[in-house]
Amino acid sequence: MKKIFPDLPNWSFNLDEVSANVYEAIGTDKYGHKVSYTGTDLEAILSQCKCAAKKIDKSLKGDSNDGSPQCG
């Protein structure tokens, strides 16, 4: 299943069940950067992927802080 989120317009996320109750989320941006997580809690791994994508976007903008958006 493919998902797109308004707060990450340059990213798309593919969600798959790779084994019984084991999910993989892979996010790809328009430049080819990728983030991925695998686990049993689909919402948690999707949240981790989105957070990692936000960190990449922030670093690409040249943000001078530690590059860690508040994710949680």
N, CA, C, O and CB atoms as a CASP TS submission, in Angstrom:
PFRMAT TS
TARGET T0000
AUTHOR 0000-0000-0000
METHOD Language model
MODEL 1
PARENT N/A
ATOM      1  N   MET     1       0.842  -1.155   0.000  1.00  0.00           N
ATOM      2  CA  MET     1       0.000   0.000   0.000  1.00  0.00           C
ATOM      3  C   MET     1       0.896   1.229   0.000  1.00  0.00           C
ATOM      4  O   MET     1       1.881   1.282   0.736  1.00  0.00           O
ATOM      5  CB  MET     1      -0.963  -0.009   1.206  1.00  0.00           C
ATOM      6  N   LYS     2       0.564   2.199  -0.808  1.00  0.00           N
ATOM      7  CA  LYS     2       1.349   3.422  -0.925  1.00  0.00           C
ATOM      8  C   LYS     2       0.642   4.536  -0.164  1.00  0.00           C
ATOM      9  O   LYS     2      -0.574   4.694  -0.262  1.00  0.00           O
ATOM     10  CB  LYS     2       1.560   3.813  -2.416  1.00  0.00           C
ATOM     11  N   LYS     3       1.429   5.318   0.606  1.00  0.00           N
ATOM     12  CA  LYS     3       0.870   6.444   1.360  1.00  0.00           C
ATOM     13  C   LYS     3       1.692   7.693   1.104  1.00  0.00           C
ATOM     14  O   LYS     3       2.913   7.640   0.951  1.00  0.00           O
ATOM     15  CB  LYS     3       0.825   6.131   2.872  1.00  0.00           C
ATOM     16  N   ILE     4       0.995   8.813   1.061  1.00  0.00           N
ATOM     17  CA  ILE     4       1.625  10.124   0.930  1.00  0.00           C
ATOM     18  C   ILE     4       1.036  10.994   2.026  1.00  0.00           C
ATOM     19  O   ILE     4      -0.160  10.924   2.309  1.00  0.00           O
ATOM     20  CB  ILE     4       1.396  10.755  -0.506  1.00  0.00           C
ATOM     21  N   PHE     5       1.883  11.821   2.649  1.00  0.00           N
ATOM     22  CA  PHE     5       1.461  12.657   3.758  1.00  0.00           C
ATOM     23  C   PHE     5       1.673  14.136   3.429  1.00  0.00           C
ATOM     24  O   PHE     5       2.702  14.496   2.858  1.00  0.00           O
ATOM     25  CB  PHE     5       2.222  12.275   5.032  1.00  0.00           C
ATOM     26  N   PRO     6       0.716  14.995   3.781  1.00  0.00           N
ATOM     27  CA  PRO     6       0.827  16.427   3.462  1.00  0.00           C
ATOM     28  C   PRO     6       2.057  17.098   4.076  1.00  0.00           C
ATOM     29  O   PRO     6       2.594  18.046   3.502  1.00  0.00           O
ATOM     30  CB  PRO     6      -0.413  17.146   3.932  1.00  0.00           C
ATOM     31  N   ASP     7       2.507  16.619   5.234  1.00  0.00           N
ATOM     32  CA  ASP     7       3.668  17.244   5.873  1.00  0.00           C
ATOM     33  C   ASP     7       4.997  16.789   5.270  1.00  0.00           C
ATOM     34  O   ASP     7       6.052  17.317   5.621  1.00  0.00           O
ATOM     35  CB  ASP     7       3.660  16.942   7.353  1.00  0.00           C
ATOM     36  N   LEU     8       4.946  15.817   4.371  1.00  0.00           N
ATOM     37  CA  LEU     8       6.144  15.345   3.654  1.00  0.00           C
ATOM     38  C   LEU     8       5.821  15.234   2.160  1.00  0.00           C
ATOM     39  O   LEU     8       5.759  14.128   1.622  1.00  0.00           O
ATOM     40  CB  LEU     8       6.634  13.960   4.221  1.00  0.00           C
ATOM     41  N   PRO     9       5.617  16.365   1.492  1.00  0.00           N
ATOM     42  CA  PRO     9       5.137  16.331   0.102  1.00  0.00           C
ATOM     43  C   PRO     9       6.101  15.708  -0.905  1.00  0.00           C
ATOM     44  O   PRO     9       5.680  15.276  -1.978  1.00  0.00           O
ATOM     45  CB  PRO     9       4.826  17.711  -0.336  1.00  0.00           C
ATOM     46  N   ASN    10       7.385  15.660  -0.570  1.00  0.00           N
ATOM     47  CA  ASN    10       8.370  15.083  -1.505  1.00  0.00           C
ATOM     48  C   ASN    10       8.606  13.595  -1.282  1.00  0.00           C
ATOM     49  O   ASN    10       9.449  12.993  -1.946  1.00  0.00           O
ATOM     50  CB  ASN    10       9.687  15.816  -1.382  1.00  0.00           C
ATOM     51  N   TRP    11       7.868  13.000  -0.353  1.00  0.00           N
ATOM     52  CA  TRP    11       8.070  11.605   0.021  1.00  0.00           C
ATOM     53  C   TRP    11       6.845  10.759  -0.281  1.00  0.00           C
ATOM     54  O   TRP    11       5.712  11.235  -0.210  1.00  0.00           O
ATOM     55  CB  TRP    11       8.418  11.502   1.492  1.00  0.00           C
ATOM     56  N   SER    12       7.089   9.494  -0.620  1.00  0.00           N
ATOM     57  CA  SER    12       6.017   8.498  -0.681  1.00  0.00           C
ATOM     58  C   SER    12       6.487   7.283   0.110  1.00  0.00           C
ATOM     59  O   SER    12       7.677   6.970   0.151  1.00  0.00           O
ATOM     60  CB  SER    12       5.656   8.111  -2.174  1.00  0.00           C
ATOM     61  N   PHE    13       5.538   6.612   0.729  1.00  0.00           N
ATOM     62  CA  PHE    13       5.851   5.488   1.605  1.00  0.00           C
ATOM     63  C   PHE    13       5.115   4.243   1.135  1.00  0.00           C
ATOM     64  O   PHE    13       3.905   4.270   0.911  1.00  0.00           O
ATOM     65  CB  PHE    13       5.484   5.813   3.065  1.00  0.00           C
ATOM     66  N   ASN    14       5.860   3.148   0.988  1.00  0.00           N
ATOM     67  CA  ASN    14       5.267   1.859   0.639  1.00  0.00           C
ATOM     68  C   ASN    14       5.246   0.988   1.883  1.00  0.00           C
ATOM     69  O   ASN    14       6.264   0.817   2.555  1.00  0.00           O
ATOM     70  CB  ASN    14       6.053   1.163  -0.518  1.00  0.00           C
ATOM     71  N   LEU    15       4.079   0.442   2.179  1.00  0.00           N
ATOM     72  CA  LEU    15       3.883  -0.394   3.352  1.00  0.00           C
ATOM     73  C   LEU    15       3.507  -1.794   2.895  1.00  0.00           C
ATOM     74  O   LEU    15       2.573  -1.972   2.112  1.00  0.00           O
ATOM     75  CB  LEU    15       2.795   0.198   4.290  1.00  0.00           C
ATOM     76  N   ASP    16       4.242  -2.792   3.391  1.00  0.00           N
ATOM     77  CA  ASP    16       3.991  -4.185   3.013  1.00  0.00           C
ATOM     78  C   ASP    16       4.072  -5.092   4.227  1.00  0.00           C
ATOM     79  O   ASP    16       4.843  -4.849   5.156  1.00  0.00           O
ATOM     80  CB  ASP    16       4.989  -4.645   1.942  1.00  0.00           C
ATOM     81  N   GLU    17       3.262  -6.141   4.202  1.00  0.00           N
ATOM     82  CA  GLU    17       3.386  -7.198   5.198  1.00  0.00           C
ATOM     83  C   GLU    17       4.333  -8.227   4.602  1.00  0.00           C
ATOM     84  O   GLU    17       3.967  -8.939   3.667  1.00  0.00           O
ATOM     85  CB  GLU    17       1.980  -7.834   5.577  1.00  0.00           C
ATOM     86  N   VAL    18       5.546  -8.310   5.135  1.00  0.00           N
ATOM     87  CA  VAL    18       6.582  -9.158   4.553  1.00  0.00           C
ATOM     88  C   VAL    18       6.561 -10.579   5.104  1.00  0.00           C
ATOM     89  O   VAL    18       7.142 -11.487   4.509  1.00  0.00           O
ATOM     90  CB  VAL    18       7.935  -8.545   4.791  1.00  0.00           C
ATOM     91  N   SER    19       5.902 -10.770   6.227  1.00  0.00           N
ATOM     92  CA  SER    19       5.714 -12.074   6.848  1.00  0.00           C
ATOM     93  C   SER    19       4.477 -11.934   7.725  1.00  0.00           C
ATOM     94  O   SER    19       3.925 -10.839   7.840  1.00  0.00           O
ATOM     95  CB  SER    19       6.994 -12.539   7.682  1.00  0.00           C
ATOM     96  N   ALA    20       4.038 -13.013   8.336  1.00  0.00           N
ATOM     97  CA  ALA    20       2.848 -12.946   9.176  1.00  0.00           C
ATOM     98  C   ALA    20       3.051 -11.925  10.300  1.00  0.00           C
ATOM     99  O   ALA    20       3.893 -12.112  11.179  1.00  0.00           O
ATOM    100  CB  ALA    20       2.516 -14.339   9.761  1.00  0.00           C
ATOM    101  N   ASN    21       2.277 -10.859  10.256  1.00  0.00           N
ATOM    102  CA  ASN    21       2.332  -9.780  11.252  1.00  0.00           C
ATOM    103  C   ASN    21       3.686  -9.076  11.350  1.00  0.00           C
ATOM    104  O   ASN    21       4.013  -8.509  12.393  1.00  0.00           O
ATOM    105  CB  ASN    21       1.978 -10.331  12.593  1.00  0.00           C
ATOM    106  N   VAL    22       4.465  -9.108  10.289  1.00  0.00           N
ATOM    107  CA  VAL    22       5.724  -8.368  10.215  1.00  0.00           C
ATOM    108  C   VAL    22       5.608  -7.426   9.020  1.00  0.00           C
ATOM    109  O   VAL    22       5.336  -7.846   7.896  1.00  0.00           O
ATOM    110  CB  VAL    22       6.975  -9.339  10.078  1.00  0.00           C
ATOM    111  N   TYR    23       5.823  -6.138   9.299  1.00  0.00           N
ATOM    112  CA  TYR    23       5.612  -5.108   8.283  1.00  0.00           C
ATOM    113  C   TYR    23       6.905  -4.388   7.958  1.00  0.00           C
ATOM    114  O   TYR    23       7.811  -4.285   8.785  1.00  0.00           O
ATOM    115  CB  TYR    23       4.561  -4.107   8.746  1.00  0.00           C
ATOM    116  N   GLU    24       6.966  -3.892   6.729  1.00  0.00           N
ATOM    117  CA  GLU    24       8.099  -3.087   6.288  1.00  0.00           C
ATOM    118  C   GLU    24       7.541  -1.802   5.700  1.00  0.00           C
ATOM    119  O   GLU    24       6.618  -1.825   4.885  1.00  0.00           O
ATOM    120  CB  GLU    24       8.990  -3.857   5.246  1.00  0.00           C
ATOM    121  N   ALA    25       8.110  -0.686   6.120  1.00  0.00           N
ATOM    122  CA  ALA    25       7.771   0.620   5.572  1.00  0.00           C
ATOM    123  C   ALA    25       9.022   1.179   4.915  1.00  0.00           C
ATOM    124  O   ALA    25      10.085   1.243   5.532  1.00  0.00           O
ATOM    125  CB  ALA    25       7.225   1.589   6.679  1.00  0.00           C
ATOM    126  N   ILE    26       8.887   1.583   3.660  1.00  0.00           N
ATOM    127  CA  ILE    26      10.004   2.170   2.918  1.00  0.00           C
ATOM    128  C   ILE    26       9.544   3.514   2.379  1.00  0.00           C
ATOM    129  O   ILE    26       8.548   3.608   1.661  1.00  0.00           O
ATOM    130  CB  ILE    26      10.491   1.227   1.755  1.00  0.00           C
ATOM    131  N   GLY    27      10.286   4.547   2.740  1.00  0.00           N
ATOM    132  CA  GLY    27       9.996   5.881   2.237  1.00  0.00           C
ATOM    133  C   GLY    27      11.055   6.292   1.237  1.00  0.00           C
ATOM    134  O   GLY    27      12.244   6.050   1.441  1.00  0.00           O
ATOM    135  N   THR    28      10.613   6.920   0.144  1.00  0.00           N
ATOM    136  CA  THR    28      11.522   7.386  -0.898  1.00  0.00           C
ATOM    137  C   THR    28      11.142   8.816  -1.255  1.00  0.00           C
ATOM    138  O   THR    28       9.966   9.118  -1.461  1.00  0.00           O
ATOM    139  CB  THR    28      11.472   6.459  -2.156  1.00  0.00           C
ATOM    140  N   ASP    29      12.146   9.703  -1.328  1.00  0.00           N
ATOM    141  CA  ASP    29      11.837  11.068  -1.732  1.00  0.00           C
ATOM    142  C   ASP    29      12.118  11.256  -3.212  1.00  0.00           C
ATOM    143  O   ASP    29      12.628  10.357  -3.881  1.00  0.00           O
ATOM    144  CB  ASP    29      12.643  12.074  -0.904  1.00  0.00           C
ATOM    145  N   LYS    30      11.778  12.435  -3.714  1.00  0.00           N
ATOM    146  CA  LYS    30      11.913  12.683  -5.155  1.00  0.00           C
ATOM    147  C   LYS    30      13.364  12.728  -5.618  1.00  0.00           C
ATOM    148  O   LYS    30      13.632  12.710  -6.820  1.00  0.00           O
ATOM    149  CB  LYS    30      11.234  13.982  -5.516  1.00  0.00           C
ATOM    150  N   TYR    31      14.312  12.788  -4.665  1.00  0.00           N
ATOM    151  CA  TYR    31      15.731  12.793  -5.012  1.00  0.00           C
ATOM    152  C   TYR    31      16.354  11.399  -4.932  1.00  0.00           C
ATOM    153  O   TYR    31      17.515  11.213  -5.298  1.00  0.00           O
ATOM    154  CB  TYR    31      16.483  13.743  -4.097  1.00  0.00           C
ATOM    155  N   GLY    32      15.581  10.418  -4.451  1.00  0.00           N
ATOM    156  CA  GLY    32      16.079   9.056  -4.354  1.00  0.00           C
ATOM    157  C   GLY    32      16.542   8.636  -2.965  1.00  0.00           C
ATOM    158  O   GLY    32      16.958   7.493  -2.777  1.00  0.00           O
ATOM    159  N   HIS    33      16.477   9.541  -1.986  1.00  0.00           N
ATOM    160  CA  HIS    33      16.822   9.159  -0.616  1.00  0.00           C
ATOM    161  C   HIS    33      15.792   8.167  -0.097  1.00  0.00           C
ATOM    162  O   HIS    33      14.608   8.263  -0.421  1.00  0.00           O
ATOM    163  CB  HIS    33      16.899  10.405   0.311  1.00  0.00           C
ATOM    164  N   LYS    34      16.250   7.213   0.711  1.00  0.00           N
ATOM    165  CA  LYS    34      15.346   6.186   1.231  1.00  0.00           C
ATOM    166  C   LYS    34      15.508   6.030   2.735  1.00  0.00           C
ATOM    167  O   LYS    34      16.595   6.200   3.287  1.00  0.00           O
ATOM    168  CB  LYS    34      15.598   4.846   0.534  1.00  0.00           C
ATOM    169  N   VAL    35      14.401   5.703   3.377  1.00  0.00           N
ATOM    170  CA  VAL    35      14.379   5.320   4.787  1.00  0.00           C
ATOM    171  C   VAL    35      13.524   4.067   4.876  1.00  0.00           C
ATOM    172  O   VAL    35      12.567   3.909   4.118  1.00  0.00           O
ATOM    173  CB  VAL    35      13.819   6.481   5.714  1.00  0.00           C
ATOM    174  N   SER    36      13.866   3.174   5.802  1.00  0.00           N
ATOM    175  CA  SER    36      13.035   1.971   5.952  1.00  0.00           C
ATOM    176  C   SER    36      13.135   1.426   7.364  1.00  0.00           C
ATOM    177  O   SER    36      14.164   1.537   8.031  1.00  0.00           O
ATOM    178  CB  SER    36      13.452   0.891   4.940  1.00  0.00           C
ATOM    179  N   TYR    37      12.051   0.844   7.790  1.00  0.00           N
ATOM    180  CA  TYR    37      11.972   0.180   9.095  1.00  0.00           C
ATOM    181  C   TYR    37      11.112  -1.059   8.932  1.00  0.00           C
ATOM    182  O   TYR    37      10.214  -1.102   8.092  1.00  0.00           O
ATOM    183  CB  TYR    37      11.386   1.133  10.200  1.00  0.00           C
ATOM    184  N   THR    38      11.397  -2.067   9.746  1.00  0.00           N
ATOM    185  CA  THR    38      10.642  -3.319   9.749  1.00  0.00           C
ATOM    186  C   THR    38      10.267  -3.643  11.184  1.00  0.00           C
ATOM    187  O   THR    38      11.066  -3.438  12.098  1.00  0.00           O
ATOM    188  CB  THR    38      11.463  -4.487   9.105  1.00  0.00           C
ATOM    189  N   GLY    39       9.059  -4.145  11.387  1.00  0.00           N
ATOM    190  CA  GLY    39       8.626  -4.513  12.729  1.00  0.00           C
ATOM    191  C   GLY    39       7.204  -5.030  12.741  1.00  0.00           C
ATOM    192  O   GLY    39       6.578  -5.199  11.695  1.00  0.00           O
ATOM    193  N   THR    40       6.708  -5.277  13.930  1.00  0.00           N
ATOM    194  CA  THR    40       5.365  -5.850  14.060  1.00  0.00           C
ATOM    195  C   THR    40       4.288  -4.788  14.290  1.00  0.00           C
ATOM    196  O   THR    40       3.099  -5.086  14.176  1.00  0.00           O
ATOM    197  CB  THR    40       5.342  -6.848  15.201  1.00  0.00           C
ATOM    198  N   ASP    41       4.682  -3.567  14.610  1.00  0.00           N
ATOM    199  CA  ASP    41       3.729  -2.484  14.845  1.00  0.00           C
ATOM    200  C   ASP    41       3.779  -1.523  13.661  1.00  0.00           C
ATOM    201  O   ASP    41       4.669  -0.676  13.574  1.00  0.00           O
ATOM    202  CB  ASP    41       4.040  -1.737  16.185  1.00  0.00           C
ATOM    203  N   LEU    42       2.820  -1.662  12.755  1.00  0.00           N
ATOM    204  CA  LEU    42       2.835  -0.892  11.513  1.00  0.00           C
ATOM    205  C   LEU    42       2.837   0.614  11.773  1.00  0.00           C
ATOM    206  O   LEU    42       3.588   1.348  11.130  1.00  0.00           O
ATOM    207  CB  LEU    42       1.635  -1.265  10.656  1.00  0.00           C
ATOM    208  N   GLU    43       2.011   1.081  12.702  1.00  0.00           N
ATOM    209  CA  GLU    43       1.961   2.514  12.992  1.00  0.00           C
ATOM    210  C   GLU    43       3.295   3.020  13.532  1.00  0.00           C
ATOM    211  O   GLU    43       3.719   4.126  13.194  1.00  0.00           O
ATOM    212  CB  GLU    43       0.847   2.814  13.995  1.00  0.00           C
ATOM    213  N   ALA    44       3.961   2.223  14.367  1.00  0.00           N
ATOM    214  CA  ALA    44       5.248   2.628  14.938  1.00  0.00           C
ATOM    215  C   ALA    44       6.330   2.720  13.868  1.00  0.00           C
ATOM    216  O   ALA    44       7.100   3.681  13.859  1.00  0.00           O
ATOM    217  CB  ALA    44       5.677   1.646  16.028  1.00  0.00           C
ATOM    218  N   ILE    45       6.405   1.752  12.974  1.00  0.00           N
ATOM    219  CA  ILE    45       7.455   1.808  11.950  1.00  0.00           C
ATOM    220  C   ILE    45       7.172   2.913  10.938  1.00  0.00           C
ATOM    221  O   ILE    45       8.103   3.517  10.405  1.00  0.00           O
ATOM    222  CB  ILE    45       7.576   0.454  11.230  1.00  0.00           C
ATOM    223  N   LEU    46       5.899   3.182  10.671  1.00  0.00           N
ATOM    224  CA  LEU    46       5.563   4.285   9.778  1.00  0.00           C
ATOM    225  C   LEU    46       5.964   5.612  10.429  1.00  0.00           C
ATOM    226  O   LEU    46       6.488   6.501   9.759  1.00  0.00           O
ATOM    227  CB  LEU    46       4.047   4.274   9.436  1.00  0.00           C
ATOM    228  N   SER    47       5.722   5.739  11.705  1.00  0.00           N
ATOM    229  CA  SER    47       6.114   6.941  12.435  1.00  0.00           C
ATOM    230  C   SER    47       7.632   7.122  12.418  1.00  0.00           C
ATOM    231  O   SER    47       8.122   8.238  12.246  1.00  0.00           O
ATOM    232  CB  SER    47       5.604   6.876  13.883  1.00  0.00           C
ATOM    233  N   GLN    48       8.375   6.031  12.593  1.00  0.00           N
ATOM    234  CA  GLN    48       9.842   6.093  12.546  1.00  0.00           C
ATOM    235  C   GLN    48      10.319   6.527  11.159  1.00  0.00           C
ATOM    236  O   GLN    48      11.243   7.332  11.042  1.00  0.00           O
ATOM    237  CB  GLN    48      10.456   4.720  12.915  1.00  0.00           C
ATOM    238  N   CYS    49       9.695   6.000  10.123  1.00  0.00           N
ATOM    239  CA  CYS    49      10.067   6.371   8.755  1.00  0.00           C
ATOM    240  C   CYS    49       9.809   7.853   8.512  1.00  0.00           C
ATOM    241  O   CYS    49      10.649   8.548   7.940  1.00  0.00           O
ATOM    242  CB  CYS    49       9.289   5.523   7.732  1.00  0.00           C
ATOM    243  N   LYS    50       8.654   8.333   8.944  1.00  0.00           N
ATOM    244  CA  LYS    50       8.328   9.740   8.755  1.00  0.00           C
ATOM    245  C   LYS    50       9.317  10.633   9.497  1.00  0.00           C
ATOM    246  O   LYS    50       9.741  11.662   8.972  1.00  0.00           O
ATOM    247  CB  LYS    50       6.901  10.023   9.227  1.00  0.00           C
ATOM    248  N   CYS    51       9.678  10.249  10.699  1.00  0.00           N
ATOM    249  CA  CYS    51      10.641  11.026  11.479  1.00  0.00           C
ATOM    250  C   CYS    51      12.002  11.056  10.773  1.00  0.00           C
ATOM    251  O   CYS    51      12.625  12.114  10.679  1.00  0.00           O
ATOM    252  CB  CYS    51      10.785  10.437  12.904  1.00  0.00           C
ATOM    253  N   ALA    52      12.457   9.924  10.286  1.00  0.00           N
ATOM    254  CA  ALA    52      13.739   9.862   9.572  1.00  0.00           C
ATOM    255  C   ALA    52      13.680  10.715   8.298  1.00  0.00           C
ATOM    256  O   ALA    52      14.654  11.386   7.957  1.00  0.00           O
ATOM    257  CB  ALA    52      14.097   8.389   9.220  1.00  0.00           C
ATOM    258  N   ALA    53      12.553  10.690   7.605  1.00  0.00           N
ATOM    259  CA  ALA    53      12.392  11.500   6.395  1.00  0.00           C
ATOM    260  C   ALA    53      12.462  12.983   6.734  1.00  0.00           C
ATOM    261  O   ALA    53      13.066  13.761   5.997  1.00  0.00           O
ATOM    262  CB  ALA    53      11.058  11.176   5.697  1.00  0.00           C
ATOM    263  N   LYS    54      11.848  13.375   7.844  1.00  0.00           N
ATOM    264  CA  LYS    54      11.897  14.779   8.261  1.00  0.00           C
ATOM    265  C   LYS    54      13.327  15.197   8.595  1.00  0.00           C
ATOM    266  O   LYS    54      13.725  16.325   8.307  1.00  0.00           O
ATOM    267  CB  LYS    54      10.980  15.013   9.476  1.00  0.00           C
ATOM    268  N   LYS    55      14.098  14.302   9.197  1.00  0.00           N
ATOM    269  CA  LYS    55      15.500  14.596   9.505  1.00  0.00           C
ATOM    270  C   LYS    55      16.300  14.809   8.220  1.00  0.00           C
ATOM    271  O   LYS    55      17.122  15.721   8.140  1.00  0.00           O
ATOM    272  CB  LYS    55      16.123  13.455  10.339  1.00  0.00           C
ATOM    273  N   ILE    56      16.058  13.970   7.222  1.00  0.00           N
ATOM    274  CA  ILE    56      16.755  14.120   5.937  1.00  0.00           C
ATOM    275  C   ILE    56      16.380  15.452   5.301  1.00  0.00           C
ATOM    276  O   ILE    56      17.253  16.193   4.849  1.00  0.00           O
ATOM    277  CB  ILE    56      16.410  12.946   4.979  1.00  0.00           C
ATOM    278  N   ASP    57      15.073  15.762   5.264  1.00  0.00           N
ATOM    279  CA  ASP    57      14.639  17.031   4.681  1.00  0.00           C
ATOM    280  C   ASP    57      15.296  18.213   5.393  1.00  0.00           C
ATOM    281  O   ASP    57      15.736  19.165   4.749  1.00  0.00           O
ATOM    282  CB  ASP    57      13.111  17.155   4.750  1.00  0.00           C
ATOM    283  N   LYS    58      15.359  18.149   6.702  1.00  0.00           N
ATOM    284  CA  LYS    58      15.952  19.234   7.476  1.00  0.00           C
ATOM    285  C   LYS    58      17.438  19.370   7.163  1.00  0.00           C
ATOM    286  O   LYS    58      17.939  20.486   7.028  1.00  0.00           O
ATOM    287  CB  LYS    58      15.743  18.999   8.979  1.00  0.00           C
ATOM    288  N   SER    59      18.148  18.252   7.047  1.00  0.00           N
ATOM    289  CA  SER    59      19.582  18.323   6.751  1.00  0.00           C
ATOM    290  C   SER    59      19.828  18.838   5.333  1.00  0.00           C
ATOM    291  O   SER    59      20.824  19.519   5.089  1.00  0.00           O
ATOM    292  CB  SER    59      20.233  16.943   6.930  1.00  0.00           C
ATOM    293  N   LEU    60      18.940  18.522   4.404  1.00  0.00           N
ATOM    294  CA  LEU    60      19.098  19.006   3.031  1.00  0.00           C
ATOM    295  C   LEU    60      18.887  20.517   2.934  1.00  0.00           C
ATOM    296  O   LEU    60      19.411  21.169   2.031  1.00  0.00           O
ATOM    297  CB  LEU    60      18.121  18.287   2.105  1.00  0.00           C
ATOM    298  N   LYS    61      18.119  21.060   3.867  1.00  0.00           N
ATOM    299  CA  LYS    61      17.888  22.504   3.892  1.00  0.00           C
ATOM    300  C   LYS    61      19.050  23.237   4.550  1.00  0.00           C
ATOM    301  O   LYS    61      19.071  24.467   4.585  1.00  0.00           O
ATOM    302  CB  LYS    61      16.585  22.822   4.626  1.00  0.00           C
ATOM    303  N   GLY    62      20.019  22.482   5.074  1.00  0.00           N
ATOM    304  CA  GLY    62      21.188  23.089   5.692  1.00  0.00           C
ATOM    305  C   GLY    62      20.922  23.649   7.068  1.00  0.00           C
ATOM    306  O   GLY    62      21.588  24.591   7.498  1.00  0.00           O
ATOM    307  N   ASP    63      19.958  23.081   7.762  1.00  0.00           N
ATOM    308  CA  ASP    63      19.643  23.536   9.113  1.00  0.00           C
ATOM    309  C   ASP    63      20.877  23.386   9.982  1.00  0.00           C
ATOM    310  O   ASP    63      21.529  22.342   9.957  1.00  0.00           O
ATOM    311  CB  ASP    63      18.450  22.744   9.710  1.00  0.00           C
ATOM    312  N   SER    64      21.206  24.410  10.749  1.00  0.00           N
ATOM    313  CA  SER    64      22.446  24.404  11.522  1.00  0.00           C
ATOM    314  C   SER    64      22.323  23.742  12.889  1.00  0.00           C
ATOM    315  O   SER    64      23.336  23.562  13.565  1.00  0.00           O
ATOM    316  CB  SER    64      22.925  25.801  11.701  1.00  0.00           C
ATOM    317  N   ASN    65      21.093  23.365  13.328  1.00  0.00           N
ATOM    318  CA  ASN    65      21.019  22.677  14.630  1.00  0.00           C
ATOM    319  C   ASN    65      21.352  21.209  14.444  1.00  0.00           C
ATOM    320  O   ASN    65      21.907  20.828  13.413  1.00  0.00           O
ATOM    321  CB  ASN    65      19.608  22.837  15.274  1.00  0.00           C
ATOM    322  N   ASP    66      21.024  20.384  15.418  1.00  0.00           N
ATOM    323  CA  ASP    66      21.446  18.978  15.371  1.00  0.00           C
ATOM    324  C   ASP    66      20.679  18.152  14.341  1.00  0.00           C
ATOM    325  O   ASP    66      20.959  16.964  14.179  1.00  0.00           O
ATOM    326  CB  ASP    66      21.278  18.353  16.733  1.00  0.00           C
ATOM    327  N   GLY    67      19.715  18.759  13.639  1.00  0.00           N
ATOM    328  CA  GLY    67      19.006  18.036  12.588  1.00  0.00           C
ATOM    329  C   GLY    67      17.958  17.085  13.097  1.00  0.00           C
ATOM    330  O   GLY    67      17.450  16.269  12.328  1.00  0.00           O
ATOM    331  N   SER    68      17.612  17.159  14.377  1.00  0.00           N
ATOM    332  CA  SER    68      16.652  16.225  14.945  1.00  0.00           C
ATOM    333  C   SER    68      15.320  16.897  15.225  1.00  0.00           C
ATOM    334  O   SER    68      15.165  17.554  16.255  1.00  0.00           O
ATOM    335  CB  SER    68      17.203  15.615  16.216  1.00  0.00           C
ATOM    336  N   PRO    69      14.340  16.742  14.311  1.00  0.00           N
ATOM    337  CA  PRO    69      13.038  17.287  14.613  1.00  0.00           C
ATOM    338  C   PRO    69      12.406  16.532  15.769  1.00  0.00           C
ATOM    339  O   PRO    69      12.770  15.390  16.052  1.00  0.00           O
ATOM    340  CB  PRO    69      12.140  17.238  13.385  1.00  0.00           C
ATOM    341  N   GLN    70      11.471  17.167  16.427  1.00  0.00           N
ATOM    342  CA  GLN    70      10.784  16.499  17.528  1.00  0.00           C
ATOM    343  C   GLN    70       9.864  15.435  16.961  1.00  0.00           C
ATOM    344  O   GLN    70       8.827  15.755  16.380  1.00  0.00           O
ATOM    345  CB  GLN    70       9.987  17.513  18.393  1.00  0.00           C
ATOM    346  N   CYS    71      10.223  14.205  17.120  1.00  0.00           N
ATOM    347  CA  CYS    71       9.403  13.081  16.685  1.00  0.00           C
ATOM    348  C   CYS    71       9.091  12.254  17.914  1.00  0.00           C
ATOM    349  O   CYS    71       9.914  12.123  18.819  1.00  0.00           O
ATOM    350  CB  CYS    71      10.120  12.224  15.582  1.00  0.00           C
ATOM    351  N   GLY    72       7.922  11.711  17.933  1.00  0.00           N
ATOM    352  CA  GLY    72       7.634  10.906  19.106  1.00  0.00           C
ATOM    353  C   GLY    72       6.402  10.218  19.058  1.00  0.00           C
ATOM    354  O   GLY    72       6.055   9.505  20.000  1.00  0.00           O
TER
END
